[in-house]
């Protein structure tokens, strides 16, 4: 039996031992249609609790097609069930006495005053980031490549590359590698290699020999 190679255009990339498709893990970009929700190749989302047509809504419940902000997810991002991105359009006015969003309920309230809303900020996620179960990402956060967001962490500020964040509010508990290694990993950027080259070197990419990875990168460039 011939085995087809993985493709980022595949909607359901996991085949179970019995040959059936696992219906809960998807390559996310194939289920996102909003222009302000951008997803890189090979980024997956797993969720057994909602139908697939609700994935975008589940992940970003306040990112509407008309929202001025956007979400950008890099390649090879891993998103566990229950993860949510709370975007700027969820904000209420906080500069006055009431936070009630009168304007969203239409005439005549929306014509009586102009809401003073916080500035919309994009949420940007790098490559090869792992989001743990039910993690929450607050508006305008930037998360560096290689970071790990722990289960139920609430991320309220930017996360450096290859940092591990846990807790509420989320805080950096450690870095996965020394700074010199992180700098080399960001320079190598294996996620930008052709997929055939990635496939040929999976033992090195998933290993911890930076010299071996750098040697491959040198040949690529």
Secondary structure, DSSP 8 states (H G I E B T S, - for coil): -------TT-S---B-TTS-B-TTEEEGGGG---TTEEE-TT-EEE-SSS-GGGHHHHH-TT--TT-S--EEE-TT-EE-TT-EE--GGG----SSS----GGGG-TTHHHH----------EEE-SS-EE-TT-EE-TT-EE-TT-EE-TT-EE-S-B-TTEEEETTTTEEEEESS-HHHHHHHHHH-GGGS-HHHHHHTHHHHTS--HHHHHHHHHHH-
